[in-house]
Amino acid sequence: MSSAGSPLRPLLRRATESDAAGVAILLVELGYECSAADAAERIRAMNGEGRQALIVADLHGELCGLVALDVMYYLPLGRNTCRITALVVGDGFRQFGVGRALLREAEQIARQHGAARIEVTTAGHRHEAHDFYRACGYVESSLRFVKRLGDA
């Protein structure tokens, strides 16, 4: 690994089903139950949607992070918006620029889809993530309420 604070240079690319084990590990690290089989199914679902993307950060064959995003039409703006639905950098790879690289890639994809803005939601207890997003130019803008419908 490089010295503290200097960026790693992982390859950023679209996830494939062969990434399932690494994606599962990262999603578990983010706090979501996920097996390799679950991850393979989720990758297939995302890759089948033209307005969604799952980008992984691959460092010499090891996945060190991922970002998932969804571009959708947003009625209040009358334009497309992009929502980051997952962003995680593996524990051993934080503070090396991987998260910033993934955010820049997500922003570029959002622009390619004509999105007027990009947003990310994060759990209230993830204070380090909040600080990271602020440092990357994101601002708090709304409060989100969730009601579970079934097992999700």
N, C-alpha and C positions, 0 to 999 in steps of 0.2 A: 504494500500500500504506500501511497505517497505521504508526505509529511502533513501534519495537521493543518487544515485550512486550505490546502492546495487541491485543485479539482482533479478527480479521477476522470478518465476519458473512456467511459463505457460506450459501446455501440448501442444506439437507440434504434429500436426496430419494432415492427408489429409482432405481437405474440403469435406463436404457432402452437399447435397441440403438443409438440415435442417439449414445450416449455411448461407443461402442466405441473410437474413436480415442484419446480421453482416458484411458479405462481402460487401454488398451494401454500408453500412455506411462507411467502410474503403476506398472503392474506391472513394466515394464522397469526403472524406477527402483528398484523394490524388489528387483530381481535375478532376475526371471523372464522368460524369452523369451515374447513375446506380440505378435502382429500385431493389427491392427484386426479382421481376420476372425476370429482366434482369440478376441478379446475379445467380439465379437458373439455367438459360439457359447456362451461361458462365461456371458454375461449371460442369454441365453435359458435355459440350463440352470438357473441359480440362480433366475430368475423363475418357473420351472416347479415349484419346490419350495416348498411352503408354510412349511417350517421353516427356510428359508435366506433371507438378505437380503443384498443388495449396495447399500450406501448411498454416494452420492457427495456431495462438498462442491463445490457449483457457485458460483463467484464470477463473476457477470456473464457466464455462458456458458463460462467456462474451468473445467475440473475441477482443483481444487487438492488433493484428497485422496479417499480411499475407505476404507471398512471393509466386510469381508465376514464374515458370521457364520452359524453353523449351530447350531440348537437340537436337542438329541437327548436321548433317555432315557438316564440314566446309572445302570446297575445297582447299583453300590456305594452310591449315595445313595438309590436308589428314587425319584428325581425327575428332572425335566429339568435339563440343564445347557446352557450356551451356550459355544461355542468361537469365538473370533475367529480366522478363518483367514487374514486379510490385513488389515493396516492400514498405510497409507502416506499421507504428506503430501508434496506436491511440494516439491522443494528450495527454491524461492523463497518458500514459504509457511510454513516452519517457524518456530516461536517466536512465533506469532501467535494461538494458541488453537484452531487448526483440529483438531489431533489430539485435544485434550480434548473438543471438541464432538462429534467422531465417536465417541469412547468413551462419552460420555453418551448419545448416540443408541442405540448398541449395547446399553448397559445397560438403557435403557428398553424396547427391543424384547425383550430377554431376559426382563424382568419381565412383559411382556404375554403371553409364552409360558409363564409359570409356572416359569421357570428358578430353581433354588436358588442358582446361582452362575454366574459368567462367568470364562472363562480365556482366556489368550492364550499362544501359543508364539512364540518368537523365537530366531533363530540366536545361538549363543554369542558371536560376534564383534560383535554389535550393542549395544555398551556404552551408547551414547546412548539407544537404545530402552529398555534395561533401566532406566536412570535415570528415563526418562519414565514407564514403567509404575509404578515404585515411587512416584514423586511423585503419581501418580493413585490410589494406594491399593492397588495390586496387590502381592502378595507371592510370592516363589518358593515352589513347593510340590512339584515333582516333577522327575524327570529323564526325558527322552523318548528312546527308541531307535527308529530307523527302519530298515526293510529295504525296498529298492525291489523292486517286482514289475513287471517289464516296463519300459516306456519312461518311466513317471512319475517 
